[in-house]
């Protein structure tokens, strides 16, 4: 199965989602302990970071 890896600059939401999924696969995040609010918070933080980088890169160009 071939899945493309999203580039944070062009797809910040998809890249953040893929990063959270990989953290779960690696055992660094567990959906089984508590509710999903922690995973959602981590996703939102990654997304905000990637979107800020995208805006910063756009301002430089």
Order of alpha helices (4+ residues) and beta strands (2+ residues): alpha-alpha
